[in-house]
Amino acid sequence: MITLLSDLFSHQSWADAEHWKAFEAFPKALEDEAIRQRLYHIHLVQHAFSAIARKDASFKPASLADFATMAALKQYAMDFHRDIAALVKNISEAQLAEEVTIPWFNNPPLTLSVERALLQAVMHSHYHRGQNATRLRELGGEPPLTDFIVWYWKGQPQPKWI
């Protein structure tokens, strides 16, 4: 599972970078409230699941107001991808099997493996990237093709954030 998680997070980093480049090439997108809110949500949840996987109880969620510019939010995204790559590179199968509690599920509480929490982090971002791609097209922009299989087809490219 470590190899698959590594691939999924590598793809996620590349796909996030491709989306950011598409939004920056079509500035109207970064002015769109729906895209801005979703980008914030995507990257906040990525950081939250990283903290859960690392069992970091000191994690404090950022608010959109904490990012004075979209460049600051993009940096927040890049920070996540740097940190999650290191986590996945060094995680063991035993650590993946450890149980964590997802703090925003209370009734009933949700406890699952680190492996499943990390898988959710990838799937959640993928879902919202699709929404942003649709919105970008509605605004007149051209969303990038970022399917997981396309990433393999292109030779598993590294993210290019600029």
C-alpha positions as CSV (number, residue, x, y, z in Angstrom):
1,M,0.0,0.0,0.0
2,I,2.9,2.4,0.6
3,T,3.8,2.3,-3.1
4,L,0.2,3.1,-4.1
5,L,-0.1,5.9,-1.5
6,S,3.2,7.3,-2.8
7,D,1.8,7.3,-6.3
8,L,-1.5,8.8,-5.2
9,F,0.2,11.7,-3.4
10,S,2.7,12.3,-6.2
11,H,-0.2,12.5,-8.6
12,Q,-2.1,14.8,-6.2
13,S,0.8,17.2,-6.1
14,W,1.2,17.2,-9.9
15,A,-2.6,17.6,-10.4
16,D,-2.8,20.4,-7.8
17,A,0.1,22.2,-9.5
18,E,-1.6,21.8,-12.9
19,H,-4.8,23.3,-11.6
20,W,-3.0,26.2,-10.0
21,K,-1.2,26.9,-13.3
22,A,-4.5,26.8,-15.2
23,F,-6.2,29.2,-12.7
24,E,-3.2,31.6,-12.9
25,A,-3.3,31.6,-16.7
26,F,-7.0,32.6,-16.5
27,P,-7.0,35.3,-13.7
28,K,-10.8,35.5,-13.6
29,A,-10.7,32.0,-12.0
30,L,-8.7,33.2,-9.0
31,E,-11.2,36.0,-8.5
32,D,-14.1,33.6,-8.5
33,E,-15.5,33.0,-5.0
34,A,-16.4,29.4,-5.6
35,I,-12.9,28.5,-6.8
36,R,-11.3,30.5,-4.1
37,Q,-13.4,28.8,-1.4
38,R,-12.8,25.3,-2.8
39,L,-9.0,25.9,-3.1
40,Y,-8.9,27.0,0.5
41,H,-11.0,24.0,1.5
42,I,-8.9,21.5,-0.5
43,H,-5.7,22.6,1.0
44,L,-7.1,23.0,4.6
45,V,-8.4,19.4,4.5
46,Q,-5.0,18.2,3.1
47,H,-3.2,19.8,6.0
48,A,-5.8,18.5,8.5
49,F,-5.4,14.9,7.3
50,S,-1.6,15.3,7.4
51,A,-1.8,16.4,11.0
52,I,-4.1,13.4,11.8
53,A,-1.8,11.0,10.1
54,R,1.2,12.5,12.1
55,K,-1.0,12.5,15.3
56,D,-0.2,16.2,15.6
57,A,-2.7,17.4,18.2
58,S,-1.3,21.0,17.9
59,F,-2.9,21.5,14.4
60,K,-4.9,24.7,14.2
61,P,-7.1,25.2,11.1
62,A,-6.3,28.3,9.1
63,S,-9.1,30.4,7.8
64,L,-9.4,31.9,4.3
65,A,-8.8,35.3,5.9
66,D,-5.3,34.0,7.0
67,F,-4.2,34.1,3.3
68,A,-3.9,37.7,2.2
69,T,-3.3,36.7,-1.4
70,M,-3.9,33.7,-3.6
71,A,-0.1,33.3,-3.8
72,A,-0.1,32.8,0.0
73,L,-2.8,30.1,-0.4
74,K,-0.7,28.5,-3.2
75,Q,2.3,28.4,-0.9
76,Y,0.2,26.7,1.8
77,A,-0.6,24.0,-0.8
78,M,3.0,23.6,-1.8
79,D,4.0,23.3,1.9
80,F,1.5,20.5,2.3
81,H,2.8,18.6,-0.7
82,R,6.4,18.9,0.5
83,D,5.4,17.7,4.0
84,I,3.2,14.8,2.8
85,A,5.9,13.5,0.5
86,A,8.3,13.2,3.4
87,L,5.7,11.5,5.5
88,V,4.8,9.0,2.9
89,K,8.4,8.3,2.1
90,N,9.2,7.5,5.7
91,I,6.0,5.8,6.9
92,S,5.9,2.1,7.7
93,E,3.2,-0.5,7.2
94,A,2.9,-0.7,11.0
95,Q,2.2,3.1,11.2
96,L,-0.3,2.8,8.3
97,A,-2.2,0.3,10.4
98,E,-2.4,2.5,13.5
99,E,-5.8,3.9,14.4
100,V,-6.6,7.6,14.4
101,T,-9.8,9.4,15.2
102,I,-11.2,11.9,12.8
103,P,-12.1,14.9,15.0
104,W,-15.0,16.4,13.1
105,F,-17.1,13.2,13.2
106,N,-18.7,13.1,16.6
107,N,-22.0,11.2,16.5
108,P,-20.9,8.5,16.2
109,P,-17.1,9.1,16.4
110,L,-15.0,7.8,13.5
111,T,-11.8,5.8,14.1
112,L,-9.9,4.3,11.2
113,S,-6.4,3.4,10.1
114,V,-3.9,6.0,9.1
115,E,-3.8,4.3,5.7
116,R,-7.6,5.0,5.2
117,A,-7.2,8.5,6.5
118,L,-4.5,9.2,3.9
119,L,-6.6,7.6,1.2
120,Q,-9.4,9.9,2.1
121,A,-7.1,12.9,1.9
122,V,-6.3,12.0,-1.7
123,M,-9.9,11.2,-2.7
124,H,-11.3,14.3,-1.2
125,S,-8.9,16.5,-3.2
126,H,-9.6,14.7,-6.4
127,Y,-13.4,15.3,-5.9
128,H,-13.0,19.0,-5.4
129,R,-10.5,19.4,-8.3
130,G,-13.2,18.0,-10.5
131,Q,-15.6,20.7,-9.2
132,N,-13.0,23.4,-9.8
133,A,-12.3,22.1,-13.4
134,T,-16.0,22.4,-14.1
135,R,-16.2,25.9,-12.7
136,L,-13.1,27.0,-14.7
137,R,-14.8,25.8,-17.9
138,E,-18.0,27.6,-17.0
139,L,-15.9,30.8,-16.6
140,G,-14.4,30.3,-20.1
141,G,-11.1,28.8,-19.0
142,E,-9.6,25.5,-20.0
143,P,-9.1,22.9,-17.2
144,P,-6.1,20.7,-17.4
145,L,-6.4,17.0,-17.9
146,T,-5.2,15.6,-14.6
147,D,-6.7,12.0,-14.4
148,F,-4.5,9.6,-12.5
149,I,-4.0,7.4,-15.6
150,V,-2.9,10.5,-17.6
151,W,-0.2,11.1,-14.9
152,Y,1.0,7.6,-15.5
153,W,0.8,8.0,-19.3
154,K,2.9,11.2,-19.1
155,G,5.6,9.3,-17.2
156,Q,4.6,10.4,-13.7
157,P,5.8,14.0,-14.1
158,Q,6.9,16.0,-11.1
159,P,4.7,19.0,-10.2
160,K,5.6,22.3,-11.8
161,W,4.2,25.0,-9.6
162,I,5.3,27.9,-11.8
